[in-house]
Amino acid sequence: MSTATINGWCLTSLSPAQTKSTLRPSISISARLNSPPSSSSSPAPPNLIQNRPVFAAPTPLITPTLREDMGTSYDEAVEALRKLLSEKASLQPVAAAKIEQITAQLKTTDGSSTTFDPVEKMKSGFIHFKKEKYDKNPSLYSELAKGQSPKFMVFACSDSRVCPSHVLNYHPGEAFVVRNVANMVPPYDKVKYAGVGSAIEYAVLHLKVEHIVVIGHSACGGIKGLMSFPFDGASSTDFIEDWVKIGLPAKAKVLAECGDLPFAEQCSVCEKEAVNLSLGNLLTYPFVRDGLVKKTLSLKGGYYDFVKGSFELWGLEFGLSPSLSVKDVATILHWKL
C-alpha cells in the first residue's frame, strides 16, 4: 500500500489483495483528513475552499500496476477507474486529472494511441512559432506591428490541405488571404456577397495590392458538390448549395464540352474552369476594373495539384477600347455576366 498527501488529503493506493477481485485494475482510492483526533466519533467534513493550488501534488500520485490476471484490455481498467471516481465524488477536485493521466498511460501500455489534446496541439504549435519564427525575426515582426502592405490578394479554398501560405511560401505580411469553399469569387453584390466584396475593396483600395490570385486545387470537395448537386429547387444543405452555385456557369461549360468524360475528370476540368469564372467575376467590381485599366492591378489564376505536387499559373489579359465593353470581354472569356 502506498500513500501520498495533498493539501491535507491522503490518497492511498491499496494492493490487489485489499480490493475486490472484480475491480480491474486493482486500485482503490480512500481519503481522510490529516488532522489531530477529535472527541467526536465522526470526522469533520473537509474544507474544500483553499488558498493554494489544488494540483500541487507530487508525481506520480498513483502508479497502476498491470498484471496478467487483470486482462489485456485497457477499456476495463478505464471503466473501473471512472466508476471508482464516481463513487468517491469528494475526490474529484484532486483525482480527476490523475484519472485522465492514468487513462492515457493505460492506452499507451496497450499499444493504442493517446487521446488527441487540441489545447496541447495549439500550445506546442505556438511555442514552436514563437521560438523558431517570431523570436528569430525581430525586424520582420517589428515592421508588421506598424502595419501591412501585401503585394498579393489570394483567394483559396478552405480545404485543410491547400494552405496558400504553406504552398507558396508566403511570409507574414506578403498576402492578404480570403479562403472559402471552392475558392469562389462571387459577382459584385452589395447585399448577398458583402463579405467577399468588402475584402476585395479593402485589398484594392486601401492595401493597394498589385496582384489578385485565385487558386483552385485537385480533389476539391466544393467543386465535386457543384458537379453533383441537381439544383432543382430542393436543397439538401443550408448553405453549401447556395454558395457553390456561383460556379454554375463553369459547370455548364464543362458539361457542354466534356460531357462524355468520366465524372472524376469532369470535376478536374471544372476545378480550373471555376478559377476562370472567378477571374471573370472580379471584373464586375468597379475598383478592380479601374485598377486593371490603370495597370496597377493584375489578375492571375492558379491550380495546385497536391496529388502530383504541381502548380500552374496563368494570367488574365484585360483591355478596353471604344468598341469593346466589359460585357464583351466577359463573352470572350466564355462567361455571361
ABEGO torsion letter per residue (X at the ends): XBBBBBGGBBBBBBBAAABBAABOBBBBBBBBBBBBBBABABBBBBBABBABBAABBBOBABBBBBBAAAEABAAAAAAAAAAAAAABAAAAAAAAAAAAAAAAAAAAAAGBBBBBBAAAAAAAAAAAAAAAAAAABAAAAAAAAAEBBBABBBBBBABAAABAAAAAGBBBGABBBBBBBGGBBBBBBAAAAAAAAAAAAAAAAAAGBABBBBBBBBGBAAAAAAAABAGAGBBABAAAAAAAAAAAAAAAAAAAAAAABBAAAAAAAAAAAAAAAAAAAAAABAAAAAAAAAGABBBBBBBBBAAAGBBBBBBBBBBBBAABBAAAAAAAAGBBX
